[in-house]
Amino acid sequence: MRILIIEDERPLQEQVHTRLRSQGYAVDAASDGHSGLFLGMEYPIDLAVVDLGLPDIGGIEVIKRWRKAGREFPILILTARGRWQDKVEGLEAGADDYLVKPFHLEELLARLRALVRRAKGWSQPVLLCDPVALDTGAQTVTVGGLPIELTAYEYKLLEYLMLHVGEVISKTELTEHLYEEDSDRDSNVLEVLVGRLRRKLDPDRLLNPIETLRGRGYRFRLPRTAA
Ligand code: CA
């Protein structure tokens, strides 16, 4: 999952950045409206966190321009305490949720996870494609009720594929959403990661949860289980 944060208070930006990365997110950060606007227009991001009070163009304007240009990723705004009008204006400009400063990082993380899920049509925190269940809150995975140990990247890969269950996801798309710009983006790395994830989910090769479509990419094949 790739997250953009636009925040001009450097210590806060760095705190959020560090925390998100420790959770396995790829993070793009900007300290002003212009560069944030650009990143949201040009990068394949999954969600944006936007501070409304920015030194150049304000957060509201950034959001309006993204929405006008057809960018549909979920947006969470950060507002200053006591400025309720900002929340209204932000939501009306196209934001999906807000947090009032100061906030707990845990609350930010919980809201981001919910926004990403809901944007893909999952209303429950547990993504269930029987027998695979991925709990986005606890960040745990079970197969047939038995816990599976995954690394942060394996988890993020599975989460991305399950959020887009049934869709073909190209290697390029996966790489862009899992890794940061400056990281090693060799497609072999992704193939190895997919191979490891498959072995952990399906050691006996009975389920084949992740299909490879030659030249097109991967697809999480098990159907979504109705709640
Ligand atoms: Ca600010």
Residues whose N, C-alpha, C, O or C-beta is under 5 A from the ligand:
A	BS01	CA	D8 D51 G53 L54
